């Protein structure tokens, strides 16, 4: 079987996070389930808003921190591929809200804060914080 990234490469990418457990989470919740902010709850009280998504990867590191990672295949410009900080800015602008909602979901599930939200960019071949 041909892999875009070999399993050993993916292992090497996540080894620095000192993985103890890999947790897959598929969640379907309403916006109200993810917010404790009274203004937001009252703003949407008469509406049913569904937030649906699949969390690609939630890691628990050796310090019991939750690390959220989402895989992305976004096309990046040559400039972005050559400058990780530029790629990080682009990916954060596109995906930070999505990962914010995912972090709210896993914080509800595990009753603890998310330590890090990251995107693994396949074209970049690296993770970036968002």
N, C-alpha and C positions, 0 to 999 in steps of 0.2 A: 504494500500500500504506500502511495506517495503522500507525504505530509508537507504542508506549507512550512510548518515548524515542527521539528521532530519532538517526540515526547521528552527526550533528554534536554533539549533546548528550553522547553517550557519549564521543566523541573529546575534548570539553572536560573531561569528568570525569577522564580518564586522562592528559591532557596534562601536568599537574604532575609526573607520575612520570617524565618524560623517557624515554618508551618508545623503545627501539632495536629490540626484537624482541618478537613475540608468540608464545608457545609453548603449544600445546594438548597436554595430557597426559591420556591415559586409561590408568589403571593398575590392575592386579589383583595383589595381593600377599598374603602371609600376615603375621600379626603379627610373627613371628620375623624377617622380612626388614627390619622397620622399627625394631628395637630392638637396642641394644648392651648393655643392662642385663642382667647375668647372672641376677639374681633373677627378672626377668620372663620371660626365656627358659626358665629351669628350671621356673617355675610353669606354663607352658603347653607344656612339652616333650612331654607325652603326648597333646596335643590338636592338632588342625588347626583353626586359626581363620582364616577368610577375611575380609579387609577389602576391600570393594569400593566404589568411588566414582568420580565423574568430577570432575576439577578443572576448574572453569569457566575460570579464567584464571591464567596464570603469566607475569609480566612480568619482563624483564631491563632495568633502567634504565641510564642513561648511565654509572653507576659500576660496572656489571656486578653489581648486587645483584638477588637474586631477590625478587619481590614477589608474594605469593599473594593472589588475590581470588576470592571466591565470591559469586555473585548470590543474593539471598534475597527472597522475596515475603511473608515473615511479616507478619501483621496486627500493627499497632502501635496502641496506644491514643492518644487525642488528646494525652494528657500526654506520651507518648513522642515523638509527632510534633512536639510543640512544644519538646521539650528533648532535644537530641542526646545529651547525656551519659546521660540516662535510657534512650534507645533503645540506646545503645552497651552499657550494662549488661545490658539484656534480651537483645540479640543475642549478646553475648559468653557469657552463661550458656547459651544454647541451642546455640551453634555452635562454641565454642572447641575442644572436643575433636575435632570433625570436622576443623577446619582444622589442628589439631595433627598429626593423622594424615596429612593431605595434605602438610604441610610435611616430615614424615619421609620421605614418598615422593619429593618433589622434591629433597630433600637427598641421598637415595641416588642418584637419577638424575643430578644435576648435580655431585655431590661438593662441595657448598658449602652454607653456612647460608642459611636463609631470613631476609631482612632484615625483612620485614613480612608480617603476616597480616591481611587486611582482608575485611570483608563490604560489598558494595554492596547497600544496602536499596532496593528499588524504591519502596516506599511513602514512605520518607524522602527519596529522591532524592539520596543522599549515601553516602559510604563511612565506615565506622567501623573502628577497630583492634580486634582481638579477641585 
